[in-house]
Amino acid sequence: METAPQPADITAYLATVSDAEREFGRLFRADEPLVICDIGACEGEDSVRYARAYPHARVFAFEPLPANQELVRANFARHGATNAELVPLALSDRAGEATFHVSSGRPPDLFAGENWNYGNKSSSLLAPAATGPMHGWIEFKEAITVRTGTLDDFCAQRGLARIDFIQMDVQGAEQLVLAGATAMLPRITAIWLEVSARENYRGQALGPAITRFMRARGFVLAHAIYLGDATGEGDHLYLNVRRPRTWSYLATRWLRRLAGRLKRALFSSPPHP
């Protein structure tokens, strides 16, 4: 077993506004008493981000890997995230126990700096699809047993009638988490999650399947980011069209797209003789 990672300095990470934080900021005011779920919290970096951005919110950080849980606790204490709570659980479509495939490794190109933890961010309930290192450097040398639960059960146990927004990064297990949230989905306003265009994990639902699943449950894909062909990964923002809060955001997006089409059509039209 490899040595557990030590807490990385996330100060610079927190100082940079993430794409998800920017979009959520268009939907929610900083002074609101929100309910926020960070599912697949890793070291709690984004839980700290949202705890600071929304000081009256309750932030639940779901992280099943014991080594990462220690890093979450350390980051919460170091950055004063008193309104964030670690939930040591792997969210899935059922309660019980499951095998958790633990990632490790370090890329040759240290794209986030020398002191960043790289290898602990790709663990999953799903086994890797390939036998070799994922993306050329992520390895899966260990599998452990973790406790699983559903988002529906968690919310029922905590008396949560709604979730304002979710950030989810569960490395291919997105549809398992969503399948365990069928009762809560109508009560969730926004979900930001990582998607993939290729099967990095065995049985992983790819981006188009996630979009179909969400559309069938009243959500629209409001914003998408593709990170490139190197990984095939990206991020999707889904909004619940039954929640009036989303209407202004969606209308603004629609008007921007319409304006862009009109502009392209105008400048691509041949000049009049």
C-alpha positions as CSV (number, residue, x, y, z in Angstrom):
1,M,0.0,0.0,0.0
2,E,1.3,3.4,-0.9
3,T,1.9,6.2,1.6
4,A,-1.3,8.2,2.2
5,P,-1.1,11.7,0.6
6,Q,-0.5,14.7,2.8
7,P,-2.8,17.8,2.6
8,A,-1.9,19.9,-0.4
9,D,-1.9,23.7,-0.2
10,I,-5.3,24.6,-1.8
11,T,-5.0,28.3,-1.3
12,A,-4.3,29.1,-5.0
13,Y,-7.0,26.7,-6.0
14,L,-9.6,28.4,-3.9
15,A,-8.5,31.9,-5.1
16,T,-9.4,30.9,-8.7
17,V,-13.1,30.9,-9.5
18,S,-14.1,27.5,-10.9
19,D,-16.4,27.1,-13.9
20,A,-19.0,25.5,-11.6
21,E,-18.7,28.3,-9.0
22,R,-19.2,30.9,-11.7
23,E,-22.4,29.3,-13.0
24,F,-23.8,28.6,-9.5
25,G,-23.2,32.2,-8.7
26,R,-25.6,33.2,-11.5
27,L,-28.3,31.1,-9.8
28,F,-27.8,31.7,-6.1
29,R,-27.1,34.6,-3.9
30,A,-24.2,34.5,-1.4
31,D,-26.5,35.2,1.6
32,E,-29.0,32.3,1.0
33,P,-29.3,29.4,3.4
34,L,-28.7,26.8,0.8
35,V,-28.3,23.0,1.0
36,I,-25.2,22.0,-1.1
37,C,-23.9,18.5,-1.7
38,D,-20.3,17.9,-2.9
39,I,-20.4,14.2,-4.0
40,G,-17.0,12.7,-4.5
41,A,-15.4,15.5,-2.4
42,C,-11.9,14.1,-2.5
43,E,-9.9,16.4,-0.3
44,G,-12.8,18.8,0.3
45,E,-11.4,21.5,-1.9
46,D,-14.7,22.5,-3.4
47,S,-16.6,21.9,-0.2
48,V,-14.4,24.6,1.3
49,R,-15.0,26.8,-1.8
50,Y,-18.8,26.6,-1.4
51,A,-18.7,26.9,2.4
52,R,-16.9,30.2,2.0
53,A,-18.9,31.5,-1.0
54,Y,-22.2,30.7,0.8
55,P,-21.6,31.1,4.5
56,H,-25.2,30.5,5.5
57,A,-25.3,27.2,3.6
58,R,-25.1,23.6,4.8
59,V,-22.4,21.8,2.8
60,F,-22.3,18.0,2.8
61,A,-19.1,16.5,1.6
62,F,-19.5,12.8,0.6
63,E,-16.2,11.0,0.4
64,P,-15.7,7.2,0.9
65,L,-11.9,6.9,0.8
66,P,-10.5,6.9,4.4
67,A,-7.2,8.5,3.4
68,N,-9.1,11.3,1.7
69,Q,-11.4,11.7,4.6
70,E,-8.4,12.7,6.8
71,L,-7.5,15.3,4.2
72,V,-11.1,16.7,4.2
73,R,-11.0,17.1,7.9
74,A,-7.7,18.8,7.7
75,N,-8.8,21.2,5.0
76,F,-12.1,22.0,6.9
77,A,-10.1,22.9,10.0
78,R,-7.4,24.8,8.1
79,H,-9.8,26.9,6.1
80,G,-12.5,27.4,8.7
81,A,-15.3,25.6,6.9
82,T,-17.5,25.3,9.9
83,N,-20.7,25.0,7.9
84,A,-19.3,22.0,6.0
85,E,-19.7,18.4,7.1
86,L,-17.9,15.3,6.0
87,V,-20.2,12.4,5.2
88,P,-17.9,9.2,5.0
89,L,-20.1,7.4,2.5
90,A,-20.1,6.3,-1.2
91,L,-23.4,7.4,-2.7
92,S,-24.8,4.8,-5.0
93,D,-28.1,3.2,-6.0
94,R,-28.4,1.1,-2.9
95,A,-27.3,0.9,0.7
96,G,-24.8,-1.7,1.9
97,E,-21.2,-2.3,1.0
98,A,-19.2,-2.2,-2.3
99,T,-15.8,-2.6,-3.7
100,F,-14.0,0.7,-4.2
101,H,-11.1,0.9,-6.7
102,V,-8.4,3.2,-5.3
103,S,-6.4,5.3,-7.7
104,S,-2.8,6.4,-7.4
105,G,0.0,7.8,-9.5
106,R,1.7,11.0,-10.6
107,P,1.7,12.5,-14.1
108,P,5.0,13.3,-15.8
109,D,3.7,16.8,-16.4
110,L,2.8,18.3,-13.0
111,F,0.1,20.5,-14.4
112,A,-1.1,21.7,-11.0
113,G,2.3,22.2,-9.4
114,E,4.8,20.1,-7.5
115,N,2.8,19.9,-4.2
116,W,-0.6,19.0,-5.7
117,N,-2.1,15.5,-4.9
118,Y,-2.8,13.9,-8.3
119,G,-3.3,10.2,-7.8
120,N,-6.1,10.3,-5.2
121,K,-8.7,11.9,-7.5
122,S,-9.8,9.0,-9.8
123,S,-11.0,6.3,-7.3
124,S,-14.4,4.8,-8.2
125,L,-17.0,2.3,-7.4
126,L,-16.5,1.1,-11.0
127,A,-13.4,-0.9,-12.1
128,P,-11.1,0.8,-14.7
129,A,-12.0,-0.3,-18.2
130,A,-8.4,-0.9,-19.3
131,T,-5.7,-3.0,-17.8
132,G,-3.0,-0.4,-18.2
133,P,-2.7,3.0,-16.5
134,M,-5.6,5.3,-17.2
135,H,-4.5,8.4,-19.2
136,G,-1.0,6.9,-19.1
137,W,-0.3,7.4,-15.4
138,I,-3.3,6.7,-13.1
139,E,-3.0,3.2,-11.6
140,F,-5.4,1.1,-9.5
141,K,-3.3,-1.1,-7.3
142,E,-5.7,-1.5,-4.4
143,A,-9.4,-2.2,-3.9
144,I,-11.2,-1.7,-0.5
145,T,-14.7,-2.2,0.8
146,V,-16.7,0.9,1.6
147,R,-20.1,1.7,3.0
148,T,-22.7,2.8,0.4
149,G,-25.9,4.6,0.7
150,T,-28.4,6.6,-1.4
151,L,-29.0,10.3,-1.6
152,D,-32.7,9.7,-1.0
153,D,-32.0,7.8,2.3
154,F,-29.5,10.4,3.4
155,C,-32.0,13.3,2.8
156,A,-34.8,11.4,4.6
157,Q,-32.6,10.7,7.6
158,R,-31.5,14.4,7.8
159,G,-34.9,15.8,7.1
160,L,-33.7,17.6,4.0
161,A,-36.7,18.6,1.8
162,R,-34.6,20.0,-1.0
163,I,-31.0,20.3,-2.4
164,D,-30.2,23.6,-4.0
165,F,-27.2,22.4,-5.9
166,I,-24.9,19.4,-6.3
167,Q,-21.4,19.1,-7.5
168,M,-20.6,15.5,-8.4
169,D,-17.3,13.9,-9.4
170,V,-17.6,10.2,-8.9
171,Q,-15.5,8.9,-11.7
172,G,-18.0,7.1,-13.9
173,A,-20.5,6.2,-11.2
174,E,-22.7,9.2,-11.9
175,Q,-25.8,7.2,-13.0
176,L,-25.5,5.0,-9.9
177,V,-25.7,8.1,-7.7
178,L,-28.6,9.6,-9.7
179,A,-30.5,6.3,-9.6
180,G,-30.3,6.5,-5.8
181,A,-31.9,10.0,-5.9
182,T,-35.1,9.4,-7.7
183,A,-37.3,10.9,-4.9
184,M,-35.0,13.9,-4.5
185,L,-34.4,14.8,-8.1
186,P,-37.6,16.9,-8.5
187,R,-36.4,18.8,-5.4
188,I,-32.9,19.6,-6.7
189,T,-32.4,22.8,-8.6
190,A,-29.0,22.3,-10.2
191,I,-26.5,19.5,-10.7
192,W,-22.9,20.0,-12.0
193,L,-21.2,16.7,-12.8
194,E,-18.3,15.3,-14.7
195,V,-19.0,13.3,-17.8
196,S,-17.0,11.4,-20.3
197,A,-17.1,10.7,-24.0
198,R,-15.3,7.3,-23.6
199,E,-15.6,4.4,-21.2
200,N,-12.8,5.0,-18.7
201,Y,-14.5,2.8,-16.1
202,R,-16.3,-0.5,-16.8
203,G,-20.0,0.1,-17.3
204,Q,-19.7,3.8,-17.1
205,A,-22.7,5.8,-18.5
206,L,-21.3,8.3,-21.1
207,G,-22.3,11.9,-21.6
208,P,-25.3,11.3,-24.0
209,A,-26.8,8.7,-21.8
210,I,-26.6,11.0,-18.8
211,T,-28.3,13.7,-20.7
212,R,-31.1,11.4,-21.8
213,F,-31.5,10.2,-18.2
214,M,-31.7,13.8,-16.9
215,R,-34.0,15.0,-19.6
216,A,-36.5,12.3,-18.8
217,R,-36.5,13.6,-15.3
218,G,-37.2,17.2,-16.1
219,F,-33.6,18.6,-16.4
220,V,-32.1,20.4,-19.3
221,L,-28.4,20.6,-20.2
222,A,-27.7,24.3,-19.6
223,H,-24.0,24.5,-19.9
224,A,-21.2,22.1,-21.1
225,I,-17.4,22.1,-21.1
226,Y,-15.3,19.6,-23.0
227,L,-11.8,19.3,-21.7
228,G,-10.3,17.8,-24.8
229,D,-9.5,14.6,-26.6
230,A,-6.7,13.7,-24.2
231,T,-9.1,12.4,-21.6
232,G,-12.5,12.6,-23.3
233,E,-13.9,14.2,-20.2
234,G,-15.8,17.4,-19.5
235,D,-18.5,18.9,-17.3
236,H,-22.3,19.3,-17.6
237,L,-24.6,21.6,-15.7
238,Y,-28.2,20.4,-15.6
239,L,-31.0,22.6,-14.4
240,N,-34.4,21.5,-13.2
241,V,-36.9,23.3,-15.4
242,R,-39.7,22.9,-12.7
243,R,-37.8,25.2,-10.4
244,P,-38.6,28.9,-11.3
245,R,-35.2,30.0,-10.2
246,T,-33.7,28.4,-13.3
247,W,-35.9,30.2,-15.8
248,S,-34.0,33.5,-15.9
249,Y,-30.7,31.6,-16.3
250,L,-32.1,29.5,-19.1
251,A,-33.7,32.5,-20.8
252,T,-30.4,34.4,-20.7
253,R,-28.6,31.5,-22.2
254,W,-31.1,31.1,-24.9
255,L,-30.9,34.8,-25.8
256,R,-27.1,34.6,-26.0
257,R,-27.2,31.6,-28.3
258,L,-29.8,33.3,-30.5
259,A,-27.7,36.5,-30.7
260,G,-24.7,34.4,-31.6
261,R,-26.5,32.7,-34.4
262,L,-27.8,36.0,-35.8
263,K,-24.4,37.5,-35.6
264,R,-22.8,34.6,-37.5
265,A,-25.6,34.6,-40.1
266,L,-25.2,38.3,-40.6
267,F,-21.4,38.2,-41.1
268,S,-21.5,35.1,-43.2
269,S,-24.1,36.4,-45.6
270,P,-22.7,37.5,-49.0
271,P,-22.8,41.3,-49.6
272,H,-25.7,42.7,-51.7
273,P,-24.7,43.6,-55.3
